[in-house]
Amino acid sequence: MDMQTIVFYSLAFAAVFSAILLVSLRNIARSLFLFFVVLFAVAGLYLFALADFVAITQVMVYVGGILILMLFAFMLSNREMFRQLQRGTAHFIAIPVWQALPIAILFLTVMLYTALHVGRNEPPWITASREAGTVIRAADNTVEQLGVHTMTHYLLPFEVVSVLLMMALIGAAHLARKEGDA
Amino acid sequence: MAFYITYIVVAIVLFAFIALFTLFAVYSERKVAGFVQDRLGPMETGRYGSLQTLADILKLVQKEFITPSAADKVLFAAAPVVIFIAVFLGFAVMPWAPGLAPAAVHLGLFYVIAVISVDAIGLLMAGWGSNNKFSLLGSMRAVAQIVSYEIPAGIALISAVMIAQTLNMQEITLNQGIHAEAPALFLGIWDVGDIGGLLAWNVFQAPHLLLAYIIFFIASLAECNRAPFDIPEAESELVGGFHTEYGGLRFAFIFLAEYAMMFLVAMIGVVVFLGGWNTPLPNIGSLKLAEWTTGLGWGIGWTLAKTLLVVGVQLWIRWTLPRLRADQLMSLCWKVLTPLAFLCMALSGIWRVWVIGGG
């Protein structure tokens, strides 16, 4: 067992363990801070997939933005509102959460199928690109390729996303405006 | 295995350096404050009070851990560690000299900006965990300020990166001196690749980058909660802000993180705008000053000298300017710095395409 395997499994364990703890805790403040551990551990796992840009973006957007927003929303909200959420149900399997069960089973099936099927016989396109040498290595500069592809191959989706974000921004500004000013 | 031991040794050396820097910075902070306010500062312990901070640390280390009974024990204990580690992680990609950086990654600058934003989580943890109104208010203010000022700081850095064309901190530095692989153009017209020195630094590569550096410097003061942006720990309003309830070694860690953050943001500014480990002395004809003063030892020396100079300016500003009000702080960020930073970014794009040309 080399260092990489140890780091990989400890990150995976941290992610899974804190995710389970997150949904089972009754203390919302602590769950939100545990969410931070989950996001960080998953960002570490992205590094093992050589997706360093995705990993850093995850830390920047989720930890630096969304998680802080959630904490703010939590800390500025009325305590009574969370009473209900914090009480929850005492039983492990309860009627209110039955919707989660089929989704979880579906995900598990997909993952097991992929792991068993693709893990045993490698798809031909992966073999082909490995033989042709068109693979990303750990020392490659991925951000340059990402930039070039975003501005050429994927320009239309990129523009559509930016229009969507613009709409969200305008909507947010409209919601935040005081009534009666218009 | 020796590979991993090197990493651990590097981390320990960096930690020792940060601790040493904090000792030195606290002492100089008090001396600068004394000078600005026309008094002497610490004078009793050691010659000219030089052992004062050492004595302070000794006192802090001996103190008992006190946890308020109403506090969230886990969050309260974890917060100082998270705050310090967030800043400490940032040092992983900072270049010190030619070929000398703990890790030379392609996304270095992006990584540093992302990791610094984790600091805000630690502050919220401290504020919430203390279960104290002053702490919570202080941490809310701190986070609102850090999140807002990240935008002008980040965009000012991007406008420099657009000229430098790389996020790798080591490459950004390399291209601001005599070893530049890309042409270093003074004001976009005069190739100073052979002359180097001061003229090849990023602040002089395009006229608006000087403005970008000023924006970054102001925003970085707010990001490390320094005066005139120290409203999160405003003593006259909030007792001590988010660290009101902390004492002993935990308080020492929060303090260590604050000074490490000062050094880190100063160093980011130095690397991206002020030439990093490059010498400020240019080659003048046969007087090859730039070539004589570039190297491993010189590099570390220049990085330290420049960064400490910027830290000195931070201290000077702290004891000169009064604190801003919360609404003034926000309007400065959103109505002045952010539009100017966007202007710098747009200018960088135009400069890159039409003045420097090619890519």
Contacts between the chains, C-beta under 8 A, distances in Angstrom:
chain1	res1	chain2	res2	distance
A	3	B	4	6.2
A	27	B	72	7.8
A	29	B	72	6.8
A	29	B	75	7.1
A	29	B	128	5.7
A	30	B	72	7.1
A	30	B	74	6.8
A	30	B	75	6.8
A	33	B	75	6.2
A	33	B	78	7.9
A	33	B	121	7.4
A	33	B	125	6.0
A	36	B	121	5.5
A	52	B	105	7.3
A	52	B	106	7.4
A	52	B	107	5.7
A	53	B	107	6.3
A	53	B	110	7.7
A	56	B	107	5.8
A	56	B	110	5.4
A	56	B	111	5.4
A	56	B	114	4.8
A	57	B	114	7.6
A	59	B	114	4.5
A	59	B	115	7.0
A	59	B	117	7.5
A	59	B	118	6.8
A	60	B	110	7.7
A	60	B	113	6.8
A	60	B	114	3.9
A	60	B	117	6.1
A	63	B	114	7.8
A	63	B	117	6.5
A	63	B	118	5.6
A	63	B	121	6.3
A	64	B	114	6.6
A	64	B	117	3.0
A	64	B	118	7.0
A	64	B	120	6.9
A	64	B	147	7.5
A	64	B	150	7.2
A	65	B	117	7.8
A	65	B	147	7.6
A	67	B	121	6.7
A	68	B	120	5.7
A	68	B	121	6.9
A	68	B	124	7.0
A	68	B	143	6.0
A	68	B	147	6.2
A	71	B	121	7.8
A	71	B	124	5.2
A	71	B	128	7.8
A	72	B	140	7.6
A	72	B	143	7.5
A	75	B	124	7.8
A	75	B	128	6.7
A	75	B	136	7.1
A	75	B	140	7.1
A	141	B	106	4.5
A	141	B	168	7.9
A	142	B	106	7.2
A	143	B	106	6.2
A	143	B	107	5.9
A	143	B	110	7.7
A	143	B	167	6.2
